[in-house]
Amino acid sequence: MKNKILVTAAVTGAGDTTGINEYVPVTPKEIAEAAIESAKAGATVAHIHARDPKTGGISHDIEHYREIVDRIRDSETDVIINITAGGGGDFIPSLETPAAGGNGTFIQTPTERHNPVGTLLPEMCTLDCGSLNFGDMIYHSPTEWLREHAKLIQQSGVKPELECFDTGHLRFAKQLVAEGLIDGDPMFQFCLGIPWGAEADVETLLYFKNRLPANASWSAFAIGRMQLPMAMQTALLGGNIRVGLEDNLYLTRGVPARNEQLVDKAVGMLHSNGLEAMTPQEARDYYGLINTRTRTTL
């Protein structure tokens, strides 16, 4: 796979972005179509969050995920499905109710967070490897919960992408590997530029890369205007890349993007540097992923 890069399209996310960019997909149909169009533009993987079709906000409803996944699987366009397993971790600090959290707090157990993955059995899922001051809220993911969650993912046969938003997350992700909770060669994802996690710069990227296990593969992404520059830097350093409207809403300054446009721009940058996007089947073969189209869901 020399000169081949796994390209992920993170097509919607869970942030309050629908009022900023009209192309952010909301309904299961729109999210599935965004994944398919991204694949046609060259994406290897579609990273999926579900949204509530009525409000546009985050959805944890398994039926929303099911419709998205079924539409992608039933299409004629092949793409690896990567479902988020990081839902239900939002803790909103409150002086009035400091133990329970304020309005908008929503915490799921590891079993509840795993439900869409364990039921729908995609090839991949994300596993956020620690808690974080995430803007003005706290993303809540304690270590023992992560161990339990990693076991559930392991039992499902889905390949986890170990998401690291800060340096301590990398340390704990490696601990999960050392404890035998991650099968095969581990896949890491460095999440850069999120307030208040790791910086989106080359020095931070190299810090993460230089502390990986020898048998690990890795990917990185940055948010906002740093998305495409850091994608190119990551690819030149031998990592896989991620683009899409979850992380960045603009094609150029002031110009709202579509997912497939961001993928097309990233793939074009790869080509200009002698690199290519992996096909979904190449990635399955190389990373030992189980083809989602041949699995029986619950």
Stockholm file with secondary structure:
# STOCKHOLM 1.0

chainA/1-298         MKNKILVTAAVTGAGDTTGINEYVPVTPKEIAEAAIESAKAGATVAHIHARDPKTGGISHDIEHYREIVDRIRDSETDVIINITAGGGGDFIPSLETPAAGGNGTFIQTPTERHNPVGTLLPEMCTLDCGSLNFGDMIYHSPTEWLREHAKLIQQSGVKPELECFDTGHLRFAKQLVAEGLIDGDPMFQFCLGIPWGAEADVETLLYFKNRLPANASWSAFAIGRMQLPMAMQTALLGGNIRVGLEDNLYLTRGVPARNEQLVDKAVGMLHSNGLEAMTPQEARDYYGLINTRTRTTL
#=GR chainA/1-298 SS CTTEECEEEECCCSSSCTTTCTTSCCSHHHHHHHHHHHHHTTCSEEEECCBCTTTCSBCCCHHHHHHHHHHHHHSSSCCEEEECCCCSEEECCCSSSTTTCCTTCEECCHHHHHHHHHHHCCSEEEEECSCEEETTEEECCCHHHHHHHHHHHHHHTCEEEEEESSHHHHHHHHHHHHTTCSCSSCEEEEEESCTTSSCSSHHHHHHHHTTSCTTCEEEEEECGGGHHHHHHHHHHTTCEEEESTTTCCEEETTEECCHHHHHHHHHHHHHHTTCEECCHHHHHHHHTCCCGGGSCCC
#=GC SS_cons         CTTEECEEEECCCSSSCTTTCTTSCCSHHHHHHHHHHHHHTTCSEEEECCBCTTTCSBCCCHHHHHHHHHHHHHSSSCCEEEECCCCSEEECCCSSSTTTCCTTCEECCHHHHHHHHHHHCCSEEEEECSCEEETTEEECCCHHHHHHHHHHHHHHTCEEEEEESSHHHHHHHHHHHHTTCSCSSCEEEEEESCTTSSCSSHHHHHHHHTTSCTTCEEEEEECGGGHHHHHHHHHHTTCEEEESTTTCCEEETTEECCHHHHHHHHHHHHHHTTCEECCHHHHHHHHTCCCGGGSCCC
//
